[in-house]
Amino acid sequence: MSQKNETLGLFLAILVTIGLTFGGLWFLIERWGQISSRNQINSTPIVNPSANKNPVNTSAIANPTTTSCSSVPNLPAGTFNYGGSTTWAPIRKDVDPELQKTCPQFILRYVQPAVEKPGSGTGIKMLIDNQLAFSQSSRPLKGEENQKAQQKGFSLKEIPVAIDGIAIAVNQNLNIPGLTVSQIKDIYTGKITNWQQVGGLNLPIVPYTRSKEAGGTVEFFVENVLNKEDFGKNVSYVGTTTEALRKVALSPGGIYYASAPEVVPQCMIKSLPVGRVSRQLVPPYQEPFIPSSECPSKRNHLNAQAFRSGNYPITRNLFVISKQNGQTDQQAGDAYTNWLLTSQGQELIEKAGFVRIK
C-alpha cells in the first residue's frame, strides 16, 4: 500500500512539473510576441495623408535664407531704422521690400523726422543724432556734417549706389527746343523772366521750387546749377514735387526741376532737353519723345545712356550714408549698401527708374 502511494505521488509531481514547464514556455512566447509587435509599431513611420500633396523641404525651413542671403556678407539680424532723401522713395517702395523678402531677419523701418520735412539733410542729421542706423541721400556729405559726427565719436561714409538726373518740367504746350544750364540758372535767379528771352512766346516764366530745407535735390540744384546764388524773387515755393507738377500743368509759363524718375514718365507735363551749350541739347528721355496724347498707354523712359556717360549735364549719384563706428549700425549700413550693389540690387534700382552705377 505504501509503495502504491509513493508511485502516485511521484506521478503527480511529474505532471505538475510538466505543467509548470509548459506554462512558463507559453508565457515567454506570449511576452515575446507583445514586445516584438510593440517594436514594430514604434519603428513604422506615421504617414500624413496630405504629405504627398504638399511636400515640405525641411532643410529650407531650418535655414530659409542661407543661400539667398549669401551675397550679403555679415548681414545682421534685427530691426534697423533708416530714412532720408525723398528722391529715394521709389527705391523704398519697389527695391527695399525685395531685400526684406530675401533676408527676412534684416528688418528695415523707415523713420521720418518728428518736426522737419524728410530729406537728405534731415536724414543725415538724424543719423548723427543716433536716431537712424544709416541714411539715404541724394547729395554728398558736407564737411560740417562729418565734423558733427566726429564730435559724437564716429565718422560718416558716403557710398554711391545709383545715378540720377535732374529733369526740367514745363507745361506741355510750351514750345522751345530746350534750355542750357546757364539759362536755367538765370531763370531761377531772376535774370530771365520771359520765355521770349529763350526762344519761346511772349509769356512770363513762373518758376517753382521746394524750399532749401526740403532736401538734397534743392541743395544739389543750388550748389551745382545756381552756383550757390539765391533764388530770385519771382520764384514760387511749393511743399512737394506732386504739388509743383500740378501747378506747372496748369500754368502755361510754369517750370520746375526734380529727380528725373519723378518727371520724365509724367503725362501732364513734359521734360525739356538740357545742354551745356545750346547746340548740344540732350533729352532726359529716350527718343522719340512720346506726346501726352499717347500717355498713359505709352510713357517716356529715362535716357540712361546719357546719364551714365555724363552727356546729360545735370546728373548726380545717390548715396547710402553709413556710420563708421565698428558697431551694429555700421554693419547694417554696409550690408544694405552691399546688397544694392549686387546684380539683383542694381537691376531693381534700374526698374525703379534710376540708372545703375555698375
Backbone torsions as a table, in degrees:
resi	resn	phi	psi	omega
1	MET	NA	-41.8	179.0
2	SER	-63.1	-38.0	-178.7
3	GLN	-68.4	-38.5	177.6
4	LYS	-62.5	-42.3	-179.9
5	ASN	-63.4	-42.0	-179.3
6	GLU	-64.6	-39.0	179.4
7	THR	-64.8	-42.0	178.4
8	LEU	-63.4	-42.8	-179.3
9	GLY	-63.8	-39.5	179.8
10	LEU	-65.3	-40.4	179.3
11	PHE	-61.7	-44.5	179.1
12	LEU	-64.3	-39.5	-179.9
13	ALA	-62.5	-40.2	178.8
14	ILE	-63.7	-41.8	178.3
15	LEU	-61.0	-45.0	-179.7
16	VAL	-61.8	-41.7	-179.6
17	THR	-63.0	-44.7	178.8
18	ILE	-62.1	-42.2	-179.4
19	GLY	-62.0	-44.4	-179.8
20	LEU	-64.8	-37.3	-179.4
21	THR	-64.7	-48.3	179.0
22	PHE	-65.1	-36.5	178.2
23	GLY	-63.1	-42.1	178.5
24	GLY	-64.1	-43.0	178.1
25	LEU	-61.5	-41.3	179.2
26	TRP	-62.2	-42.0	-179.7
27	PHE	-62.5	-43.7	-179.1
28	LEU	-65.8	-40.9	178.7
29	ILE	-63.2	-43.2	-180.0
30	GLU	-64.2	-41.9	-178.4
31	ARG	-66.5	-40.4	178.6
32	TRP	-63.3	-37.0	177.9
33	GLY	-64.2	-40.3	179.7
34	GLN	-64.8	-43.5	-179.0
35	ILE	-64.7	-43.8	179.8
36	SER	-61.8	-42.5	179.4
37	SER	-63.6	-41.1	-178.2
38	ARG	-65.7	-41.4	178.7
39	ASN	-63.8	-36.6	179.7
40	GLN	-65.1	-40.7	178.7
41	ILE	-63.4	-44.9	-176.5
42	ASN	-67.7	-28.6	-177.5
43	SER	-88.8	-4.4	-179.4
44	THR	-93.2	123.7	-179.6
45	PRO	-67.1	145.3	176.5
46	ILE	-86.7	121.9	-174.6
47	VAL	-93.1	126.1	174.1
48	ASN	-81.4	123.4	-177.3
49	PRO	-57.6	-26.8	-177.6
50	SER	-94.2	2.1	-174.5
51	ALA	-62.8	-39.4	-177.6
52	ASN	-72.4	-22.6	179.7
53	LYS	-76.7	-36.9	-177.4
54	ASN	-132.0	76.6	-178.9
55	PRO	-63.8	143.2	-175.8
56	VAL	-113.3	130.1	175.7
57	ASN	-88.0	96.8	-174.4
58	THR	-67.6	-28.0	178.3
59	SER	-68.3	-32.4	177.8
60	ALA	-69.8	-36.5	178.6
61	ILE	-66.6	-39.8	-177.8
62	ALA	-64.6	-35.9	-177.4
63	ASN	-146.6	80.3	-168.4
64	PRO	-72.1	-17.4	-171.3
65	THR	-120.8	8.5	-175.5
66	THR	-59.0	-49.4	-177.0
67	THR	-75.1	-45.8	-173.9
68	SER	-69.8	-26.2	-179.3
69	CYS	-100.4	5.4	-174.6
70	SER	-66.0	-21.3	-179.6
71	SER	-79.8	-5.9	179.4
72	VAL	-114.1	96.1	-177.6
73	PRO	-69.4	147.7	174.4
74	ASN	56.6	38.9	179.3
75	LEU	-72.7	118.6	-179.0
76	PRO	-80.2	157.5	175.8
77	ALA	-101.7	142.9	178.0
78	GLY	138.1	-174.3	178.6
79	THR	-105.4	128.6	-175.1
80	PHE	-126.2	125.4	177.3
81	ASN	-77.7	137.8	173.7
82	TYR	-145.4	165.6	-178.1
83	GLY	-173.5	-165.5	176.9
84	GLY	124.1	-136.0	-166.6
85	SER	-54.0	136.0	173.2
86	THR	-72.7	-23.8	176.8
87	THR	-60.1	-29.4	-178.5
88	TRP	-76.4	-0.3	-174.7
89	ALA	-53.0	-43.9	178.3
90	PRO	-62.6	-31.7	178.2
91	ILE	-71.0	-42.3	177.9
92	ARG	-64.6	-31.1	-177.3
93	LYS	-80.4	-42.6	-170.5
94	ASP	-110.2	-24.8	-174.3
95	VAL	-99.3	-51.6	-175.6
96	ASP	-58.7	-37.8	177.0
97	PRO	-59.7	-29.0	177.9
98	GLU	-68.7	-35.3	174.7
99	LEU	-65.1	-37.9	178.4
100	GLN	-62.9	-39.1	178.6
101	LYS	-68.0	-40.9	-177.0
102	THR	-71.0	-40.5	-175.7
103	CYS	-129.2	76.6	-173.3
104	PRO	-64.7	-16.9	179.1
105	GLN	-78.4	-12.4	-179.9
106	PHE	-103.2	94.3	-171.6
107	ILE	-97.4	126.3	179.6
108	LEU	-105.0	135.7	179.0
109	ARG	-129.6	113.9	-179.6
110	TYR	-76.2	130.1	-176.8
111	VAL	-123.9	126.6	176.2
112	GLN	-94.2	155.7	176.8
113	PRO	-65.1	149.6	-175.3
114	ALA	-68.3	-37.1	-173.9
115	VAL	-118.9	-49.7	-175.7
116	GLU	-75.3	166.8	177.8
117	LYS	-78.1	146.6	179.0
118	PRO	-67.1	146.8	179.4
119	GLY	175.3	179.0	-179.0
120	SER	-60.9	-47.0	-177.0
121	GLY	-63.7	-45.2	-179.7
122	THR	-69.2	-32.5	176.5
123	GLY	-64.1	-43.5	178.5
124	ILE	-65.9	-38.3	177.3
125	LYS	-61.8	-44.1	177.8
126	MET	-64.8	-34.2	177.5
127	LEU	-64.4	-44.3	179.3
128	ILE	-64.2	-34.6	-179.3
129	ASP	-83.6	10.8	176.9
130	ASN	62.8	29.9	174.8
131	GLN	-94.2	-13.3	-179.5
132	LEU	-130.2	152.5	173.8
133	ALA	-80.5	-37.2	175.1
134	PHE	-157.0	168.3	-174.8
135	SER	-133.8	157.0	177.0
136	GLN	-108.5	135.0	-173.9
137	SER	-138.1	145.0	175.0
138	SER	-103.8	14.5	175.0
139	ARG	-146.5	161.1	177.3
140	PRO	-72.8	168.4	177.5
141	LEU	-68.2	151.7	171.7
142	LYS	-98.4	153.0	-178.9
143	GLY	-58.8	-40.0	-178.0
144	GLU	-68.3	-27.0	177.8
145	GLU	-67.9	-42.1	177.6
146	ASN	-67.1	-34.5	177.6
147	GLN	-63.3	-43.0	179.0
148	LYS	-64.5	-38.7	178.1
149	ALA	-64.3	-41.4	-179.4
150	GLN	-64.5	-30.3	175.3
151	GLN	-66.8	-23.1	177.3
152	LYS	-91.0	-2.0	174.9
153	GLY	100.2	12.7	177.6
154	PHE	-149.3	169.2	175.5
155	SER	-114.3	172.2	179.2
156	LEU	-118.1	148.5	179.6
157	LYS	-131.0	135.2	177.2
158	GLU	-105.8	130.6	179.8
159	ILE	-125.3	116.6	179.1
160	PRO	-71.5	135.7	-178.6
161	VAL	-127.7	-12.2	-178.4
162	ALA	-158.9	165.1	177.3
163	ILE	-115.5	136.8	178.4
164	ASP	-130.4	157.9	175.0
165	GLY	-124.2	155.2	174.2
166	ILE	-96.2	119.4	-179.9
167	ALA	-102.1	148.1	-180.0
168	ILE	-103.5	119.2	-179.1
169	ALA	-100.2	134.3	175.7
170	VAL	-135.0	169.4	176.2
171	ASN	-60.2	141.0	-173.6
172	GLN	-67.0	-15.7	179.0
173	ASN	-93.0	-4.0	178.9
174	LEU	-72.1	129.2	-174.4
175	ASN	-113.8	85.6	171.3
176	ILE	-136.7	153.0	-176.6
177	PRO	-72.0	-24.5	-178.2
178	GLY	155.3	-172.2	-178.3
179	LEU	-135.9	149.3	170.0
180	THR	-87.8	163.3	178.2
181	VAL	-60.6	-38.0	179.4
182	SER	-64.1	-40.5	178.5
183	GLN	-66.5	-38.4	176.9
184	ILE	-62.2	-42.4	177.1
185	LYS	-60.1	-46.0	-177.7
186	ASP	-66.4	-32.0	176.5
187	ILE	-65.5	-44.4	-174.4
188	TYR	-83.8	-11.7	173.8
189	THR	-101.5	1.8	173.4
190	GLY	89.6	9.3	-179.6
191	LYS	-84.5	-30.7	173.8
192	ILE	-113.0	121.4	-173.7
193	THR	-123.5	-4.1	-178.0
194	ASN	-135.0	139.4	-178.1
195	TRP	-65.3	-19.4	177.9
196	GLN	-63.9	-26.8	-179.1
197	GLN	-71.9	-14.5	180.0
198	VAL	-124.0	25.8	173.0
199	GLY	95.6	9.2	179.5
200	GLY	-104.1	-165.1	178.6
201	LEU	-75.9	166.6	176.3
202	ASN	-73.8	87.8	-171.5
203	LEU	-144.8	126.4	179.5
204	PRO	-61.5	141.0	177.1
205	ILE	-87.4	132.9	177.8
206	VAL	-118.1	93.0	-179.1
207	PRO	-83.6	137.1	178.1
208	TYR	-115.6	146.8	174.2
209	THR	-153.5	157.6	165.9
210	ARG	-82.6	167.1	-178.4
211	SER	-70.8	161.1	179.6
212	LYS	-61.0	-27.6	-179.3
213	GLU	-80.7	-4.2	-172.0
214	ALA	-71.1	-32.3	-178.8
215	GLY	161.5	-172.8	-173.0
216	GLY	-66.0	-31.3	-178.3
217	THR	-64.4	-44.4	178.5
218	VAL	-66.4	-43.4	178.8
219	GLU	-60.7	-43.0	177.9
220	PHE	-62.6	-42.7	-178.4
221	PHE	-63.4	-45.9	179.5
222	VAL	-63.6	-41.5	-176.6
223	GLU	-70.4	-44.0	-168.3
224	ASN	-104.6	-22.1	178.7
225	VAL	-103.6	-46.4	-179.7
226	LEU	-85.2	-4.4	-176.7
227	ASN	52.0	42.0	175.3
228	LYS	71.3	11.1	174.6
229	GLU	-76.1	159.5	-179.4
230	ASP	-79.9	156.0	172.4
231	PHE	-64.3	147.1	177.2
232	GLY	-73.5	166.0	-178.6
233	LYS	-70.4	-16.5	-180.0
234	ASN	-82.6	-3.4	-176.5
235	VAL	-80.2	134.3	177.1
236	SER	-102.2	139.7	-176.0
237	TYR	-101.8	139.9	178.7
238	VAL	-128.7	164.5	-177.3
239	GLY	-86.5	-35.2	-174.6
240	THR	-140.1	163.1	175.7
241	THR	-64.8	-38.6	178.5
242	THR	-59.0	-45.5	178.2
243	GLU	-62.3	-42.3	-178.1
244	ALA	-64.1	-43.8	-178.8
245	LEU	-65.0	-35.2	176.3
246	ARG	-65.1	-40.4	179.6
247	LYS	-66.8	-40.7	177.9
248	VAL	-63.7	-39.3	179.3
249	ALA	-63.2	-29.6	-178.3
250	LEU	-94.8	-13.3	-176.1
251	SER	-108.5	114.8	-178.9
252	PRO	-56.7	-29.4	-178.1
253	GLY	-104.3	13.1	-174.0
254	GLY	-73.4	151.5	176.0
255	ILE	-149.5	145.7	-178.5
256	TYR	-153.5	156.8	177.1
257	TYR	-126.0	145.5	178.9
258	ALA	-166.3	175.3	175.7
259	SER	-56.3	134.3	-173.7
260	ALA	-54.2	-41.6	179.0
261	PRO	-62.4	-21.5	178.3
262	GLU	-83.3	-15.8	-173.0
263	VAL	-111.9	-51.3	-169.4
264	VAL	-56.1	-43.4	-176.5
265	PRO	-79.0	-5.0	-172.9
266	GLN	-67.4	146.8	-179.7
267	CYS	-91.8	-28.8	-169.9
268	MET	-86.5	-8.8	177.3
269	ILE	-136.3	-178.4	172.6
270	LYS	-135.4	152.9	178.4
271	SER	-99.8	144.4	-175.2
272	LEU	-97.4	145.4	165.8
273	PRO	-61.7	145.7	-178.3
274	VAL	-132.3	144.3	179.2
275	GLY	-144.3	163.9	173.1
276	ARG	-74.8	-31.5	174.2
277	VAL	-133.0	158.9	-171.8
278	SER	-67.3	-24.6	-178.3
279	ARG	-85.6	-2.1	179.8
280	GLN	-131.6	64.9	178.7
281	LEU	-84.8	132.4	-176.8
282	VAL	-117.7	124.6	179.6
283	PRO	-75.0	144.4	174.4
284	PRO	-79.8	-3.7	-179.1
285	TYR	-113.9	159.9	175.3
286	GLN	-75.9	132.4	178.5
287	GLU	-84.3	150.4	4.0
288	PRO	-77.1	151.3	179.8
289	PHE	-66.2	135.2	178.7
290	ILE	-95.4	114.6	-178.7
291	PRO	-70.5	163.6	-177.4
292	SER	-62.7	-24.1	-179.7
293	SER	-65.8	-21.6	179.6
294	GLU	-101.6	0.7	-178.7
295	CYS	-97.1	140.4	14.0
296	PRO	-97.4	4.4	179.5
297	SER	-62.9	-29.8	171.9
298	LYS	-127.5	145.4	178.3
299	ARG	-134.4	154.3	174.1
300	ASN	-73.6	145.1	179.6
301	HIS	-117.9	156.1	-177.1
302	LEU	-61.8	144.6	173.7
303	ASN	-85.6	73.0	-171.9
304	ALA	-59.1	-37.0	-178.2
305	GLN	-62.9	-41.7	-179.9
306	ALA	-68.8	-34.2	177.3
307	PHE	-68.1	-44.9	-175.8
308	ARG	-68.4	-37.3	-178.2
309	SER	-78.5	-18.7	-176.8
310	GLY	87.8	3.6	177.1
311	ASN	-64.6	-36.8	172.4
312	TYR	-74.6	127.4	-164.4
313	PRO	-79.6	-16.0	-177.6
314	ILE	-117.0	83.6	178.1
315	THR	-123.9	163.1	-179.3
316	ARG	-155.9	167.9	174.0
317	ASN	-98.2	152.8	168.1
318	LEU	-100.6	136.5	-172.5
319	PHE	-120.9	146.1	161.1
320	VAL	-94.7	128.6	178.0
321	ILE	-103.4	118.9	-176.6
322	SER	-121.5	150.6	174.5
323	LYS	-75.3	147.1	173.5
324	GLN	-115.5	79.5	-176.8
325	ASN	-127.7	4.1	178.2
326	GLY	68.2	17.1	-177.5
327	GLN	-117.1	-170.8	-174.1
328	THR	-62.9	-34.1	178.8
329	ASP	-60.5	-43.8	177.3
330	GLN	-63.5	-41.4	179.3
331	GLN	-61.1	-41.2	179.8
332	ALA	-66.8	-45.0	179.0
333	GLY	-62.8	-41.8	178.9
334	ASP	-65.8	-42.1	-179.5
335	ALA	-64.8	-42.9	179.0
336	TYR	-62.0	-44.9	179.0
337	THR	-61.9	-46.5	-178.4
338	ASN	-61.4	-36.6	178.9
339	TRP	-68.3	-40.9	178.8
340	LEU	-63.8	-26.0	-178.5
341	LEU	-90.8	-1.4	173.4
342	THR	-72.3	166.1	178.8
343	SER	-60.8	-37.9	177.9
344	GLN	-65.6	-45.4	179.8
345	GLY	-62.4	-43.0	-180.0
346	GLN	-66.5	-36.9	177.3
347	GLU	-64.6	-41.4	179.2
348	LEU	-68.1	-37.3	176.0
349	ILE	-60.3	-41.2	178.2
350	GLU	-63.9	-41.7	178.5
351	LYS	-65.9	-27.0	179.0
352	ALA	-78.3	-4.8	174.5
353	GLY	109.3	0.6	179.4
354	PHE	-102.9	177.5	-178.3
355	VAL	-105.0	129.6	-180.0
356	ARG	-65.3	146.0	-176.9
357	ILE	-94.4	-14.0	179.7
358	LYS	-148.8	NA	NA
